[in-house]
Amino acid sequence: MSDELTIFQKIIAGEIPGKIEYEDEHCAVLHDINPQAPIHMLVVPKKVIPRLDQSSDDDTELLGHLLQIAHTMAARCGDGEGFRIVINNGRKAGETVPHLHIHVLANRAMHWPPG
Ligand code: AMP
């Protein structure tokens, strides 16, 4: 794995600007720079797992924590009328940043199937 920090690590470290909504020992929640909904946050583990399919059994508790934080943030920032979580795994699925993150989208109607 590269020694260089990921863009999300740089934001969490304060090296580049970003709006951090929440932070704990295990993760941070950032507002997306290019929001796809009125609320669009990213739940990012501090441990760099490039993508979900590179997580391991050791990460089970961490992954559960990320989901708990995702719905807690939706309750904090959303309108209470629903939210969507998304994980893009791999380039074909739309992944652009190789540092696992859960998108939390809220405050607009969502459609299915997704694009
Ligand atoms: P993905 O395409 O699933 O890998 O998601 C990466 C997300 O990171 C995209 O929604 C980007 O808009 C977002 N993003 C990229 N750079 C930044 C940044 N500097 N601050 C906040 N969000 C970012």
Backbone and ligand atoms as CSV (ligand in chain L), in Angstrom:
chain,resi,resn,atom,element,x,y,z
A,1,MET,N,N,0.840,-1.208,0.000
A,1,MET,CA,C,0.000,0.000,0.000
A,1,MET,C,C,0.872,1.253,0.000
A,2,SER,N,N,0.393,2.303,-0.688
A,2,SER,CA,C,1.147,3.549,-0.796
A,2,SER,C,C,1.332,4.207,0.569
A,3,ASP,N,N,2.482,4.875,0.726
A,3,ASP,CA,C,2.749,5.609,1.973
A,3,ASP,C,C,2.005,6.939,1.988
A,4,GLU,N,N,1.581,7.369,0.796
A,4,GLU,CA,C,0.937,8.681,0.721
A,4,GLU,C,C,-0.442,8.627,1.388
A,5,LEU,N,N,-0.779,9.716,2.087
A,5,LEU,CA,C,-2.099,9.773,2.715
A,5,LEU,C,C,-3.173,9.854,1.643
A,6,THR,N,N,-4.325,9.276,1.917
A,6,THR,CA,C,-5.461,9.433,1.013
A,6,THR,C,C,-6.050,10.835,1.211
A,7,ILE,N,N,-6.868,11.243,0.248
A,7,ILE,CA,C,-7.474,12.581,0.343
A,7,ILE,C,C,-8.303,12.708,1.620
A,8,PHE,N,N,-8.953,11.630,2.025
A,8,PHE,CA,C,-9.761,11.692,3.244
A,8,PHE,C,C,-8.864,11.782,4.478
A,9,GLN,N,N,-7.751,11.075,4.468
A,9,GLN,CA,C,-6.813,11.195,5.596
A,9,GLN,C,C,-6.282,12.628,5.697
A,10,LYS,N,N,-6.022,13.240,4.552
A,10,LYS,CA,C,-5.505,14.623,4.566
A,10,LYS,C,C,-6.540,15.581,5.163
A,11,ILE,N,N,-7.810,15.361,4.842
A,11,ILE,CA,C,-8.860,16.220,5.415
A,11,ILE,C,C,-8.941,15.996,6.923
A,12,ILE,N,N,-8.936,14.740,7.328
A,12,ILE,CA,C,-9.038,14.425,8.762
A,12,ILE,C,C,-7.839,14.992,9.515
A,13,ALA,N,N,-6.669,14.982,8.872
A,13,ALA,CA,C,-5.449,15.498,9.512
A,13,ALA,C,C,-5.380,17.029,9.475
A,14,GLY,N,N,-6.316,17.653,8.753
A,14,GLY,CA,C,-6.305,19.116,8.649
A,14,GLY,C,C,-5.310,19.638,7.637
A,15,GLU,N,N,-4.785,18.761,6.791
A,15,GLU,CA,C,-3.803,19.188,5.777
A,15,GLU,C,C,-4.462,19.881,4.603
A,16,ILE,N,N,-5.702,19.488,4.312
A,16,ILE,CA,C,-6.467,20.177,3.276
A,16,ILE,C,C,-7.849,20.466,3.852
A,17,PRO,N,N,-8.516,21.494,3.314
A,17,PRO,CA,C,-9.804,21.869,3.897
A,17,PRO,C,C,-10.884,20.825,3.670
A,18,GLY,N,N,-11.812,20.790,4.595
A,18,GLY,CA,C,-12.948,19.895,4.483
A,18,GLY,C,C,-13.871,20.177,5.639
A,19,LYS,N,N,-15.147,19.838,5.473
A,19,LYS,CA,C,-16.093,20.079,6.556
A,19,LYS,C,C,-16.339,18.755,7.283
A,20,ILE,N,N,-15.831,18.677,8.498
A,20,ILE,CA,C,-15.977,17.457,9.291
A,20,ILE,C,C,-17.186,17.613,10.207
A,21,GLU,N,N,-18.170,16.749,10.012
A,21,GLU,CA,C,-19.417,16.814,10.791
A,21,GLU,C,C,-19.285,16.088,12.120
A,22,TYR,N,N,-18.443,15.057,12.131
A,22,TYR,CA,C,-18.336,14.183,13.315
A,22,TYR,C,C,-17.003,13.450,13.250
A,23,GLU,N,N,-16.455,13.172,14.413
A,23,GLU,CA,C,-15.208,12.398,14.455
A,23,GLU,C,C,-15.155,11.616,15.761
A,24,ASP,N,N,-14.691,10.384,15.695
A,24,ASP,CA,C,-14.382,9.621,16.908
A,24,ASP,C,C,-13.089,8.861,16.670
A,25,GLU,N,N,-12.802,7.959,17.567
A,25,GLU,CA,C,-11.547,7.206,17.510
A,25,GLU,C,C,-11.407,6.399,16.211
A,26,HIS,N,N,-12.542,5.965,15.673
A,26,HIS,CA,C,-12.515,5.011,14.563
A,26,HIS,C,C,-12.864,5.591,13.199
A,27,CYS,N,N,-13.549,6.717,13.184
A,27,CYS,CA,C,-14.014,7.228,11.895
A,27,CYS,C,C,-14.223,8.734,11.936
A,28,ALA,N,N,-14.408,9.299,10.753
A,28,ALA,CA,C,-14.820,10.705,10.630
A,28,ALA,C,C,-15.939,10.768,9.604
A,29,VAL,N,N,-16.757,11.802,9.732
A,29,VAL,CA,C,-17.843,12.026,8.782
A,29,VAL,C,C,-17.606,13.384,8.127
A,30,LEU,N,N,-17.448,13.355,6.791
A,30,LEU,CA,C,-17.140,14.558,6.024
A,30,LEU,C,C,-18.329,14.920,5.156
A,31,HIS,N,N,-18.505,16.197,4.892
A,31,HIS,CA,C,-19.485,16.599,3.884
A,31,HIS,C,C,-18.833,16.481,2.512
A,32,ASP,N,N,-19.565,15.847,1.583
A,32,ASP,CA,C,-19.021,15.618,0.238
A,32,ASP,C,C,-18.829,16.951,-0.482
A,33,ILE,N,N,-17.707,17.074,-1.179
A,33,ILE,CA,C,-17.380,18.326,-1.883
A,33,ILE,C,C,-18.278,18.534,-3.105
A,34,ASN,N,N,-18.872,17.452,-3.594
A,34,ASN,CA,C,-19.719,17.517,-4.792
A,34,ASN,C,C,-21.040,16.819,-4.491
A,35,PRO,N,N,-21.856,17.456,-3.635
A,35,PRO,CA,C,-23.027,16.755,-3.096
A,35,PRO,C,C,-24.040,16.366,-4.160
A,36,GLN,N,N,-24.541,15.143,-4.026
A,36,GLN,CA,C,-25.556,14.613,-4.942
A,36,GLN,C,C,-26.954,14.666,-4.327
A,37,ALA,N,N,-27.066,15.277,-3.181
A,37,ALA,CA,C,-28.348,15.474,-2.490
A,37,ALA,C,C,-28.123,16.632,-1.524
A,38,PRO,N,N,-29.202,17.251,-1.022
A,38,PRO,CA,C,-29.010,18.368,-0.084
A,38,PRO,C,C,-28.136,17.981,1.115
A,39,ILE,N,N,-28.267,16.753,1.570
A,39,ILE,CA,C,-27.324,16.205,2.561
A,39,ILE,C,C,-26.560,15.075,1.899
A,40,HIS,N,N,-25.243,15.203,1.881
A,40,HIS,CA,C,-24.387,14.156,1.306
A,40,HIS,C,C,-23.103,14.117,2.128
A,41,MET,N,N,-23.039,13.105,2.982
A,41,MET,CA,C,-21.878,12.959,3.857
A,41,MET,C,C,-21.178,11.639,3.552
A,42,LEU,N,N,-19.938,11.561,3.976
A,42,LEU,CA,C,-19.123,10.365,3.775
A,42,LEU,C,C,-18.632,9.886,5.132
A,43,VAL,N,N,-18.964,8.656,5.476
A,43,VAL,CA,C,-18.466,8.059,6.726
A,43,VAL,C,C,-17.187,7.302,6.369
A,44,VAL,N,N,-16.087,7.750,6.950
A,44,VAL,CA,C,-14.754,7.271,6.535
A,44,VAL,C,C,-14.036,6.650,7.732
A,45,PRO,N,N,-13.635,5.389,7.626
A,45,PRO,CA,C,-12.855,4.809,8.727
A,45,PRO,C,C,-11.453,5.413,8.763
A,46,LYS,N,N,-10.912,5.581,9.945
A,46,LYS,CA,C,-9.538,6.097,10.039
A,46,LYS,C,C,-8.541,5.044,9.561
A,47,LYS,N,N,-8.897,3.783,9.742
A,47,LYS,CA,C,-8.069,2.719,9.158
A,47,LYS,C,C,-8.300,2.725,7.656
A,48,VAL,N,N,-7.214,2.750,6.888
A,48,VAL,CA,C,-7.388,2.784,5.433
A,48,VAL,C,C,-7.620,1.373,4.901
A,49,ILE,N,N,-8.882,1.129,4.576
A,49,ILE,CA,C,-9.270,-0.076,3.827
A,49,ILE,C,C,-9.621,0.466,2.440
A,50,PRO,N,N,-8.943,0.041,1.396
A,50,PRO,CA,C,-9.192,0.679,0.087
A,50,PRO,C,C,-10.640,0.575,-0.377
A,51,ARG,N,N,-11.223,-0.605,-0.200
A,51,ARG,CA,C,-12.625,-0.769,-0.606
A,51,ARG,C,C,-13.213,-1.950,0.157
A,52,LEU,N,N,-14.531,-2.035,0.118
A,52,LEU,CA,C,-15.209,-3.032,0.962
A,52,LEU,C,C,-14.675,-4.444,0.739
A,53,ASP,N,N,-14.406,-4.791,-0.530
A,53,ASP,CA,C,-13.979,-6.181,-0.773
A,53,ASP,C,C,-12.540,-6.437,-0.321
A,54,GLN,N,N,-11.898,-5.422,0.226
A,54,GLN,CA,C,-10.577,-5.638,0.830
A,54,GLN,C,C,-10.647,-5.585,2.355
A,55,SER,N,N,-11.851,-5.560,2.878
A,55,SER,CA,C,-11.988,-5.669,4.332
A,55,SER,C,C,-11.860,-7.145,4.712
A,56,SER,N,N,-11.626,-7.384,5.989
A,56,SER,CA,C,-11.439,-8.766,6.439
A,56,SER,C,C,-12.309,-9.010,7.676
A,57,ASP,N,N,-12.258,-10.213,8.172
A,57,ASP,CA,C,-13.016,-10.536,9.383
A,57,ASP,C,C,-12.610,-9.629,10.538
A,58,ASP,N,N,-11.366,-9.176,10.543
A,58,ASP,CA,C,-10.899,-8.271,11.610
A,58,ASP,C,C,-11.643,-6.945,11.594
A,59,ASP,N,N,-12.268,-6.627,10.476
A,59,ASP,CA,C,-12.930,-5.325,10.316
A,59,ASP,C,C,-14.425,-5.373,10.633
A,60,THR,N,N,-14.919,-6.520,11.047
A,60,THR,CA,C,-16.373,-6.671,11.230
A,60,THR,C,C,-16.930,-5.635,12.206
A,61,GLU,N,N,-16.269,-5.467,13.329
A,61,GLU,CA,C,-16.768,-4.512,14.331
A,61,GLU,C,C,-16.701,-3.085,13.780
A,62,LEU,N,N,-15.610,-2.772,13.095
A,62,LEU,CA,C,-15.463,-1.432,12.510
A,62,LEU,C,C,-16.558,-1.166,11.481
A,63,LEU,N,N,-16.840,-2.140,10.624
A,63,LEU,CA,C,-17.874,-1.946,9.596
A,63,LEU,C,C,-19.241,-1.719,10.237
A,64,GLY,N,N,-19.509,-2.443,11.305
A,64,GLY,CA,C,-20.769,-2.223,12.023
A,64,GLY,C,C,-20.820,-0.823,12.612
A,65,HIS,N,N,-19.718,-0.379,13.141
A,65,HIS,CA,C,-19.659,0.975,13.707
A,65,HIS,C,C,-19.945,2.019,12.628
A,66,LEU,N,N,-19.372,1.833,11.449
A,66,LEU,CA,C,-19.590,2.804,10.370
A,66,LEU,C,C,-21.073,2.908,10.019
A,67,LEU,N,N,-21.752,1.763,10.000
A,67,LEU,CA,C,-23.193,1.781,9.702
A,67,LEU,C,C,-23.979,2.471,10.813
A,68,GLN,N,N,-23.585,2.228,12.050
A,68,GLN,CA,C,-24.274,2.893,13.167
A,68,GLN,C,C,-24.089,4.409,13.085
A,69,ILE,N,N,-22.881,4.827,12.729
A,69,ILE,CA,C,-22.626,6.268,12.604
A,69,ILE,C,C,-23.402,6.829,11.410
A,70,ALA,N,N,-23.493,6.051,10.323
A,70,ALA,CA,C,-24.211,6.531,9.132
A,70,ALA,C,C,-25.659,6.879,9.486
A,71,HIS,N,N,-26.357,6.006,10.203
A,71,HIS,CA,C,-27.772,6.335,10.485
A,71,HIS,C,C,-27.872,7.406,11.562
A,72,THR,N,N,-26.893,7.461,12.447
A,72,THR,CA,C,-26.906,8.523,13.457
A,72,THR,C,C,-26.732,9.890,12.793
A,73,MET,N,N,-25.867,9.949,11.786
A,73,MET,CA,C,-25.648,11.218,11.072
A,73,MET,C,C,-26.867,11.583,10.223
A,74,ALA,N,N,-27.517,10.559,9.658
A,74,ALA,CA,C,-28.738,10.844,8.888
A,74,ALA,C,C,-29.796,11.434,9.814
A,75,ALA,N,N,-29.880,10.916,11.035
A,75,ALA,CA,C,-30.857,11.450,12.000
A,75,ALA,C,C,-30.466,12.866,12.419
A,76,ARG,N,N,-29.167,13.107,12.546
A,76,ARG,CA,C,-28.710,14.432,12.988
A,76,ARG,C,C,-28.930,15.493,11.904
A,77,CYS,N,N,-28.600,15.158,10.660
A,77,CYS,CA,C,-28.580,16.174,9.599
A,77,CYS,C,C,-29.761,16.096,8.643
A,78,GLY,N,N,-30.467,14.957,8.642
A,78,GLY,CA,C,-31.515,14.773,7.654
A,78,GLY,C,C,-32.865,15.271,8.124
A,79,ASP,N,N,-33.849,15.150,7.216
A,79,ASP,CA,C,-35.188,15.665,7.515
A,79,ASP,C,C,-36.088,14.611,8.168
A,80,GLY,N,N,-35.532,13.426,8.434
A,80,GLY,CA,C,-36.299,12.380,9.103
A,80,GLY,C,C,-37.240,11.638,8.175
A,81,GLU,N,N,-37.134,11.896,6.875
A,81,GLU,CA,C,-38.058,11.265,5.930
A,81,GLU,C,C,-37.384,10.215,5.065
A,82,GLY,N,N,-36.243,9.760,5.490
A,82,GLY,CA,C,-35.555,8.710,4.742
A,82,GLY,C,C,-34.159,9.141,4.337
A,83,PHE,N,N,-33.327,8.159,4.128
A,83,PHE,CA,C,-31.963,8.435,3.670
A,83,PHE,C,C,-31.486,7.216,2.905
A,84,ARG,N,N,-30.420,7.389,2.151
A,84,ARG,CA,C,-29.840,6.271,1.411
A,84,ARG,C,C,-28.368,6.173,1.739
A,85,ILE,N,N,-27.885,4.952,1.912
A,85,ILE,CA,C,-26.448,4.757,2.046
A,85,ILE,C,C,-25.955,3.985,0.828
A,86,VAL,N,N,-24.742,4.337,0.402
A,86,VAL,CA,C,-24.152,3.755,-0.812
A,86,VAL,C,C,-22.679,3.478,-0.545
A,87,ILE,N,N,-22.214,2.330,-1.004
A,87,ILE,CA,C,-20.777,2.052,-1.050
A,87,ILE,C,C,-20.454,1.658,-2.490
A,88,ASN,N,N,-19.625,2.435,-3.149
A,88,ASN,CA,C,-19.185,2.114,-4.501
A,88,ASN,C,C,-17.911,1.274,-4.398
A,89,ASN,N,N,-17.973,0.066,-4.888
A,89,ASN,CA,C,-16.824,-0.850,-4.794
A,89,ASN,C,C,-16.285,-1.136,-6.194
A,90,GLY,N,N,-15.177,-0.501,-6.534
A,90,GLY,CA,C,-14.565,-0.722,-7.849
A,90,GLY,C,C,-14.961,0.353,-8.842
A,91,ARG,N,N,-14.099,0.522,-9.848
A,91,ARG,CA,C,-14.260,1.608,-10.814
A,91,ARG,C,C,-15.596,1.527,-11.556
A,92,LYS,N,N,-15.987,0.331,-11.943
A,92,LYS,CA,C,-17.233,0.187,-12.713
A,92,LYS,C,C,-18.442,0.576,-11.875
A,93,ALA,N,N,-18.311,0.461,-10.570
A,93,ALA,CA,C,-19.413,0.831,-9.666
A,93,ALA,C,C,-19.388,2.312,-9.318
A,94,GLY,N,N,-18.368,3.029,-9.800
A,94,GLY,CA,C,-18.316,4.473,-9.550
A,94,GLY,C,C,-17.333,4.888,-8.476
A,95,GLU,N,N,-16.542,3.939,-7.981
A,95,GLU,CA,C,-15.556,4.305,-6.949
A,95,GLU,C,C,-14.465,5.186,-7.563
A,96,THR,N,N,-14.202,6.303,-6.898
A,96,THR,CA,C,-13.137,7.202,-7.360
A,96,THR,C,C,-12.061,7.436,-6.309
A,97,VAL,N,N,-12.380,7.220,-5.044
A,97,VAL,CA,C,-11.398,7.435,-3.971
A,97,VAL,C,C,-11.143,6.089,-3.287
A,98,PRO,N,N,-9.903,5.573,-3.401
A,98,PRO,CA,C,-9.613,4.249,-2.852
A,98,PRO,C,C,-9.348,4.268,-1.349
A,99,HIS,N,N,-10.350,4.729,-0.626
A,99,HIS,CA,C,-10.349,4.700,0.839
A,99,HIS,C,C,-11.819,4.502,1.201
A,100,LEU,N,N,-12.135,3.320,1.725
A,100,LEU,CA,C,-13.531,2.957,1.974
A,100,LEU,C,C,-14.321,4.107,2.601
A,101,HIS,N,N,-15.520,4.312,2.100
A,101,HIS,CA,C,-16.401,5.339,2.663
A,101,HIS,C,C,-17.838,4.950,2.368
A,102,ILE,N,N,-18.708,5.318,3.292
A,102,ILE,CA,C,-20.146,5.113,3.108
A,102,ILE,C,C,-20.763,6.465,2.795
A,103,HIS,N,N,-21.393,6.569,1.634
A,103,HIS,CA,C,-22.141,7.781,1.302
A,103,HIS,C,C,-23.451,7.772,2.090
A,104,VAL,N,N,-23.803,8.902,2.661
A,104,VAL,CA,C,-25.108,9.080,3.315
A,104,VAL,C,C,-25.802,10.230,2.592
A,105,LEU,N,N,-26.893,9.910,1.916
A,105,LEU,CA,C,-27.618,10.902,1.110
A,105,LEU,C,C,-29.007,11.090,1.701
A,106,ALA,N,N,-29.433,12.344,1.810
A,106,ALA,CA,C,-30.750,12.594,2.406
A,106,ALA,C,C,-31.306,13.927,1.931
A,107,ASN,N,N,-32.581,14.123,2.275
A,107,ASN,CA,C,-33.317,15.373,2.052
A,107,ASN,C,C,-33.720,15.594,0.600
A,108,ARG,N,N,-33.839,14.519,-0.130
A,108,ARG,CA,C,-34.527,14.572,-1.421
A,108,ARG,C,C,-35.096,13.186,-1.704
A,109,ALA,N,N,-36.052,13.130,-2.647
A,109,ALA,CA,C,-36.590,11.819,-3.044
A,109,ALA,C,C,-35.519,11.063,-3.809
A,110,MET,N,N,-35.421,9.763,-3.553
A,110,MET,CA,C,-34.452,8.898,-4.231
A,110,MET,C,C,-35.200,7.992,-5.200
A,111,HIS,N,N,-34.529,7.590,-6.238
A,111,HIS,CA,C,-35.157,6.721,-7.231
A,111,HIS,C,C,-34.495,5.347,-7.228
A,112,TRP,N,N,-35.222,4.392,-7.756
A,112,TRP,CA,C,-34.695,3.031,-7.875
A,112,TRP,C,C,-35.127,2.469,-9.201
A,113,PRO,N,N,-34.294,1.809,-9.980
A,113,PRO,CA,C,-32.906,1.483,-9.652
A,113,PRO,C,C,-31.989,2.694,-9.723
A,114,PRO,N,N,-30.876,2.641,-8.983
A,114,PRO,CA,C,-29.907,3.737,-9.037
A,114,PRO,C,C,-29.197,3.711,-10.386
A,115,GLY,N,N,-28.576,4.804,-10.739
A,115,GLY,CA,C,-27.895,4.902,-12.037
A,115,GLY,C,C,-26.599,4.134,-12.050
L,1,AMP,P1,P,-16.635,7.384,-4.649
L,1,AMP,O1,O,-16.805,7.891,-6.068
L,1,AMP,O2,O,-17.691,6.434,-4.178
L,1,AMP,O3,O,-15.226,6.850,-4.456
L,1,AMP,O4,O,-16.817,8.649,-3.722
L,1,AMP,C1,C,-15.823,9.600,-3.544
L,1,AMP,C2,C,-16.512,10.852,-3.070
L,1,AMP,O5,O,-15.538,11.700,-2.503
L,1,AMP,C3,C,-17.183,11.626,-4.203
L,1,AMP,O6,O,-18.567,11.775,-3.916
L,1,AMP,C4,C,-16.449,12.951,-4.206
L,1,AMP,O7,O,-17.285,14.047,-4.494
L,1,AMP,C5,C,-15.906,13.003,-2.796
L,1,AMP,N1,N,-14.726,13.830,-2.629
L,1,AMP,C6,C,-13.622,13.855,-3.405
L,1,AMP,N2,N,-12.742,14.768,-2.935
L,1,AMP,C7,C,-13.299,15.307,-1.827
L,1,AMP,C8,C,-12.899,16.311,-0.895
L,1,AMP,N3,N,-11.717,16.946,-1.026
L,1,AMP,N4,N,-13.744,16.624,0.111
L,1,AMP,C9,C,-14.936,15.992,0.241
L,1,AMP,N5,N,-15.371,15.044,-0.613
L,1,AMP,C10,C,-14.577,14.710,-1.635
